[in-house]
Amino acid sequence: PTDRITFKQWTAYFDELAFAEMIRQVIDHIEKLPGNMSTILKEYFLQGKKHKKIAEELCTTADAVRMQKTRAIKLLQKKLLFFTSLLFIVFV
């Protein structure tokens, strides 16, 4: 029996680390979104609420919630582009 770690085990370990860091970055950036964008994303994606229900809670329209959700996703994509590119370079 050997205590040596195989290349495959190291690769799996680093893949898990990269995924965990990516999730941490996404959550961090969601928390920093302006206005109600953070609330909208969390309620829509994490709590499964419908646009109409979120709109009622925020005293706005379902269309406004949809628009803010779309803008929030685009902001996240821009902010996370560098990080995901770096992960690709390092781990692929």
C-alpha positions, -999 to +999 in steps of 0.1 A: +000+000+000+012+035-008+002+069+005+010+086-028-017+106-045-022+099-082-024+126-108-061+118-113-067+124-076-049+157-077-068+167-108-101+159-091-091+178-060-081+210-080-113+207-100-133+208-067-113+237-054-118+257-087-156+250-086-158+260-049-139+292-056-161+300-086-193+296-065-178+318-038-170+345-064-205+343-079-221+347-044-197+375-035-206+394-067-243+388-063-241+404-028-225+435-043-250+441-071-267+475-070-303+482-059-326+453-057-307+432-082-292+410-055-326+404-038-342+396-072-316+371-082-316+354-048-354+352-046-358+341-082-330+315-084-325+304-048-361+306-035-379+298-067-402+328-065-420+340-096-415+375-111-450+386-100-444+376-063-410+394-062-426+424-078-453+425-051-428+423-023-407+451-039-437+473-048-429+472-085-440+454-117-431+419-129-417+435-161-394+457-139-382+426-120-375+407-153-355+437-166-335+440-133-329+402-134-316+404-169-293+434-161-280+417-130-271+385-150-253+407-176-234+425-149-224+392-133-212+378-167-190+409-172-176+408-136-169+371-137-155+369-172-119+376-160-122+350-132-136+323-153-110+330-180-082+327-154-097+294-141-097+280-176-061+289-182-049+275-148-069+243-147-073+233-183 
